[in-house]
Amino acid sequence: MAVGQRQGFWLGFLAYLSWGFFPLYWPLLAPAGPVEILAHRIFWSLAAVIGLVVVARRWSYLRAVTRKQLGFIAVGALTIGMNWGMYIYGVTSGQVVETALGYFINPLVTILLGVVFLGERLRPAQWLGLAIALAAVVELTFDYGRLPWLALTLAFSFGTYGLMKKKANIGSAEGLALESAALTPLAIGYLVYLHVTGHGTFGYAGWGNALLLIGTGVITAIPLLLFGAAATRVPLITLGLLQYMVPTIQFVIGLVVFHEQMSTARWVGFGLVWLALVVITTESLVARRTGPRRVVRPEPELV
């Protein structure tokens, strides 16, 4: 693995580790509702990343962004805003396990987007691992007895966001700054409306609550900056596999901290996911050890 890809792997690892523990933060923001939390998250994320851009003196990189890149960034802003909102709603409404299901499905979506839109290819053992993971997702879905719309929305919104980050291919700080700036007018408008109508909580629920709402910018910016840096260094397939960390941590939090029920079927599904990870990890280690001695003929492109 090249130095840049190795760095990208660890950046992605830290990003997903941080996201895995997010369910512990959002309940602390009560009595603020999900939409108000989302608005604060957008606004304070912009403030945090602007500070980073100023300190790093990266304004020139913002001016160099092209219209094509802005198009990808705009789509990315909409999809990450949707992802943030649905995730906050899921955690604050006691559906941590279903949000975790969304992030079990998400790597499959990410890998599919990489294959379809970026021409990335999988080896046979990787297909086997993904098939096992897909079986786990299907079983967990049937265990709910209904269409997991929350999980599916999280999976497809973040998968699309990852693709847009890859297509835009700009610095992580600049990308997050532009994404947050695109959403901030809506966020400010909603916060003003809340305070005019007397429904806002910022400044009225104690300083601790206000500081925690401001902190949403910091905890949002750090893992997204790590993810943005990783997305330009490693294939989407690698990012897709790393994403299994998030639902694994969330399932444990849902069980141990929030005491959500875990049926036998869910434990079986969880075991299948770990089996898939063992298959894929073993294949990757073998491929890394034998890859340099292997000559690969490029396949013809489909027209």
C-alpha positions as CSV (number, residue, x, y, z in Angstrom):
1,M,0.0,0.0,0.0
2,A,1.4,3.4,-1.0
3,V,2.1,6.0,1.7
4,G,-0.8,8.2,0.6
5,Q,-3.2,5.2,0.7
6,R,-1.9,4.2,4.1
7,Q,-2.5,7.7,5.4
8,G,-6.0,7.7,3.9
9,F,-6.8,4.4,5.6
10,W,-5.9,5.7,9.0
11,L,-7.8,8.9,8.4
12,G,-10.8,7.0,7.4
13,F,-10.4,4.7,10.5
14,L,-10.4,7.7,12.9
15,A,-13.4,9.3,11.1
16,Y,-15.5,6.1,11.4
17,L,-14.4,5.5,15.0
18,S,-15.7,9.0,15.9
19,W,-19.0,8.5,14.1
20,G,-19.5,5.3,15.9
21,F,-19.7,7.1,19.3
22,F,-22.0,9.9,18.1
23,P,-25.2,8.3,19.6
24,L,-23.9,9.3,23.1
25,Y,-23.8,13.0,22.2
26,W,-27.2,13.9,20.7
27,P,-29.4,13.0,23.7
28,L,-27.4,15.4,25.8
29,L,-28.9,18.3,23.7
30,A,-32.5,18.0,25.0
31,P,-34.8,19.8,25.2
32,A,-33.7,20.9,21.7
33,G,-35.6,19.0,19.0
34,P,-34.0,17.2,16.0
35,V,-34.5,20.0,13.5
36,E,-33.1,22.7,15.8
37,I,-30.1,20.5,16.6
38,L,-29.5,20.0,12.9
39,A,-29.7,23.8,12.3
40,H,-27.2,24.4,15.1
41,R,-25.0,21.7,13.7
42,I,-24.8,23.3,10.3
43,F,-24.2,26.8,11.6
44,W,-21.5,25.9,14.1
45,S,-19.8,23.5,11.6
46,L,-19.4,26.5,9.3
47,A,-17.9,28.6,12.1
48,A,-15.5,25.8,13.0
49,V,-14.3,25.1,9.5
50,I,-13.9,28.9,8.7
51,G,-11.6,29.2,11.7
52,L,-9.6,26.2,10.4
53,V,-9.3,27.7,6.9
54,V,-8.2,31.1,8.3
55,V,-5.6,29.5,10.5
56,A,-4.3,27.3,7.7
57,R,-4.4,30.2,5.2
58,R,-6.3,28.2,2.6
59,W,-8.5,31.0,1.1
60,S,-6.7,30.7,-2.2
61,Y,-7.8,27.1,-2.5
62,L,-11.5,28.2,-2.2
63,R,-11.0,30.7,-5.0
64,A,-9.6,28.0,-7.2
65,V,-12.8,25.8,-7.0
66,T,-14.4,25.3,-10.5
67,R,-18.1,25.4,-11.4
68,K,-18.0,21.7,-12.0
69,Q,-16.6,21.1,-8.5
70,L,-19.2,23.4,-7.0
71,G,-21.9,21.3,-8.6
72,F,-20.6,18.2,-6.9
73,I,-20.3,20.1,-3.6
74,A,-23.9,21.4,-3.9
75,V,-25.2,17.8,-4.2
76,G,-23.0,16.7,-1.4
77,A,-24.3,19.5,0.8
78,L,-27.9,18.4,0.3
79,T,-27.2,14.7,0.9
80,I,-25.1,15.3,4.0
81,G,-27.7,17.6,5.4
82,M,-30.3,14.9,4.9
83,N,-28.1,12.4,6.5
84,W,-27.4,14.6,9.5
85,G,-31.1,15.3,10.0
86,M,-32.2,11.7,9.8
87,Y,-29.5,10.5,12.0
88,I,-30.2,13.0,14.8
89,Y,-33.9,12.1,14.5
90,G,-33.2,8.4,14.8
91,V,-30.9,8.7,17.8
92,T,-33.1,11.1,19.7
93,S,-36.3,9.0,19.1
94,G,-34.8,5.8,20.5
95,Q,-34.0,4.1,17.2
96,V,-30.2,3.7,17.5
97,V,-30.3,0.1,16.3
98,E,-32.1,1.1,13.0
99,T,-29.6,3.9,12.5
100,A,-26.9,1.2,12.9
101,L,-28.7,-0.9,10.3
102,G,-28.4,2.1,8.0
103,Y,-24.7,2.0,8.4
104,F,-24.6,-1.7,7.8
105,I,-26.3,-1.1,4.4
106,N,-24.2,2.0,3.6
107,P,-20.9,0.2,2.8
108,L,-22.8,-1.9,0.2
109,V,-24.2,1.3,-1.3
110,T,-20.7,3.0,-1.3
111,I,-19.1,0.0,-3.0
112,L,-21.9,-0.2,-5.6
113,L,-21.4,3.5,-6.4
114,G,-17.7,2.9,-6.7
115,V,-18.2,0.0,-9.1
116,V,-20.9,1.7,-11.2
117,F,-19.6,5.3,-11.4
118,L,-15.8,5.0,-10.9
119,G,-15.1,1.7,-12.6
120,E,-13.6,0.1,-9.4
121,R,-13.4,-3.7,-9.5
122,L,-13.8,-6.4,-6.9
123,R,-12.0,-9.7,-6.6
124,P,-14.0,-12.9,-6.2
125,A,-13.3,-13.2,-2.4
126,Q,-14.4,-9.6,-1.9
127,W,-17.7,-10.4,-3.7
128,L,-18.1,-13.4,-1.3
129,G,-17.6,-11.2,1.7
130,L,-20.1,-8.6,0.4
131,A,-22.6,-11.4,-0.3
132,I,-22.4,-12.5,3.3
133,A,-22.7,-8.9,4.5
134,L,-25.8,-8.5,2.2
135,A,-27.3,-11.6,3.7
136,A,-26.8,-10.1,7.2
137,V,-28.5,-6.8,6.1
138,V,-31.5,-8.7,4.6
139,E,-31.9,-10.8,7.7
140,L,-31.8,-7.7,9.9
141,T,-34.3,-6.0,7.6
142,F,-36.8,-8.8,7.9
143,D,-36.3,-8.9,11.6
144,Y,-37.9,-5.4,11.8
145,G,-41.0,-6.6,9.9
146,R,-41.2,-3.4,7.9
147,L,-39.3,-1.4,5.4
148,P,-36.5,0.3,7.3
149,W,-36.9,3.7,5.7
150,L,-34.7,5.5,8.2
151,A,-31.9,3.0,7.6
152,L,-32.2,3.2,3.8
153,T,-32.2,7.0,3.8
154,L,-29.1,7.1,5.9
155,A,-27.3,4.5,3.7
156,F,-28.1,6.2,0.3
157,S,-27.6,9.8,1.5
158,F,-24.1,9.1,2.9
159,G,-23.2,6.9,0.0
160,T,-24.0,9.7,-2.4
161,Y,-22.1,12.1,-0.3
162,G,-19.0,10.0,-0.4
163,L,-19.3,9.8,-4.2
164,M,-19.6,13.6,-4.4
165,K,-16.5,14.1,-2.2
166,K,-14.6,11.8,-4.5
167,K,-15.8,13.6,-7.7
168,A,-15.2,17.1,-6.3
169,N,-11.6,16.1,-5.2
170,I,-10.8,19.2,-3.2
171,G,-9.3,19.7,0.2
172,S,-11.4,18.4,3.1
173,A,-11.5,21.8,4.9
174,E,-12.5,23.7,1.7
175,G,-15.2,21.1,0.8
176,L,-16.8,21.2,4.3
177,A,-16.7,25.0,4.3
178,L,-18.5,25.2,1.0
179,E,-21.0,22.5,2.0
180,S,-21.8,24.2,5.3
181,A,-22.1,27.6,3.6
182,A,-24.6,26.2,1.2
183,L,-26.8,25.0,4.0
184,T,-26.3,27.8,6.5
185,P,-28.9,30.3,5.1
186,L,-31.6,27.6,5.7
187,A,-30.2,26.9,9.2
188,I,-30.1,30.5,10.2
189,G,-33.6,31.1,8.9
190,Y,-35.0,28.3,10.9
191,L,-33.2,29.3,14.1
192,V,-34.5,32.9,13.7
193,Y,-38.0,31.5,13.3
194,L,-37.7,29.4,16.4
195,H,-36.6,32.3,18.5
196,V,-39.1,34.8,17.1
197,T,-41.9,32.3,17.9
198,G,-40.5,31.5,21.4
199,H,-39.6,27.9,20.7
200,G,-35.8,28.1,20.5
201,T,-33.8,26.5,23.3
202,F,-30.4,28.2,22.8
203,G,-29.7,30.4,25.7
204,Y,-32.9,29.4,27.5
205,A,-32.0,25.9,28.6
206,G,-28.8,26.8,30.5
207,W,-25.3,27.5,29.5
208,G,-24.4,23.8,29.5
209,N,-27.0,23.2,26.8
210,A,-25.8,26.2,24.8
211,L,-22.2,25.0,24.9
212,L,-23.2,21.5,23.8
213,L,-25.1,23.0,20.9
214,I,-22.0,25.0,19.9
215,G,-20.0,21.8,20.3
216,T,-22.0,20.2,17.5
217,G,-19.8,22.2,15.1
218,V,-16.6,20.7,16.5
219,I,-17.7,17.1,16.7
220,T,-19.1,17.4,13.2
221,A,-16.1,19.1,11.6
222,I,-13.4,16.8,12.9
223,P,-14.6,13.4,11.5
224,L,-15.9,15.0,8.3
225,L,-12.5,16.5,7.7
226,L,-10.9,13.2,8.3
227,F,-13.3,11.5,6.0
228,G,-12.8,14.1,3.3
229,A,-9.1,13.6,3.4
230,A,-9.5,9.9,3.3
231,A,-11.9,10.0,0.3
232,T,-9.3,11.5,-2.0
233,R,-6.6,9.1,-1.0
234,V,-8.2,5.6,-1.0
235,P,-10.7,3.8,-3.3
236,L,-14.4,3.9,-2.3
237,I,-14.2,0.2,-1.8
238,T,-11.8,0.7,1.1
239,L,-14.0,3.4,2.6
240,G,-17.0,1.1,2.2
241,L,-15.3,-1.7,4.2
242,L,-14.2,0.7,7.0
243,Q,-17.7,1.9,7.4
244,Y,-18.7,-1.4,9.2
245,M,-17.0,0.0,12.3
246,V,-19.8,2.6,12.7
247,P,-22.7,0.1,13.0
248,T,-20.7,-2.2,15.1
249,I,-20.0,0.4,17.7
250,Q,-23.6,1.7,17.5
251,F,-25.1,-1.7,18.0
252,V,-23.0,-2.1,21.2
253,I,-24.1,1.4,22.4
254,G,-27.7,0.6,21.6
255,L,-27.5,-2.6,23.6
256,V,-25.4,-1.5,26.6
257,V,-26.2,2.2,27.0
258,F,-29.7,2.6,25.7
259,H,-30.9,-1.0,26.5
260,E,-32.6,-1.6,23.1
261,Q,-33.8,-5.2,22.5
262,M,-31.6,-7.6,20.6
263,S,-33.5,-10.5,19.2
264,T,-31.8,-13.8,18.2
265,A,-32.1,-12.8,14.5
266,R,-30.2,-9.6,15.2
267,W,-27.4,-11.5,16.9
268,V,-27.2,-13.9,13.9
269,G,-27.1,-10.9,11.5
270,F,-24.4,-9.3,13.6
271,G,-22.3,-12.5,13.5
272,L,-22.7,-12.7,9.7
273,V,-21.3,-9.2,9.4
274,W,-18.3,-10.1,11.4
275,L,-17.9,-13.2,9.2
276,A,-18.0,-11.0,6.1
277,L,-15.3,-8.8,7.6
278,V,-13.1,-11.8,8.3
279,V,-13.4,-13.0,4.7
280,I,-12.7,-9.5,3.3
281,T,-9.8,-8.8,5.6
282,T,-8.1,-12.1,5.0
283,E,-8.4,-11.7,1.3
284,S,-7.0,-8.2,1.5
285,L,-4.0,-9.4,3.5
286,V,-3.3,-12.2,1.0
287,A,-3.7,-9.8,-2.0
288,R,-1.3,-7.3,-0.4
289,R,1.3,-10.0,0.2
290,T,1.1,-11.5,-3.3
291,G,0.1,-8.4,-5.3
292,P,3.5,-7.0,-6.2
293,R,4.5,-10.3,-7.8
294,R,1.3,-10.5,-9.9
295,V,1.0,-9.1,-13.4
296,V,-2.5,-7.9,-14.0
297,R,-3.7,-7.3,-17.6
298,P,-6.1,-4.3,-17.9
299,E,-9.6,-5.2,-18.9
300,P,-11.2,-3.5,-21.9
301,E,-13.5,-0.6,-21.0
302,L,-17.2,-0.9,-21.8
303,V,-18.4,1.7,-24.2
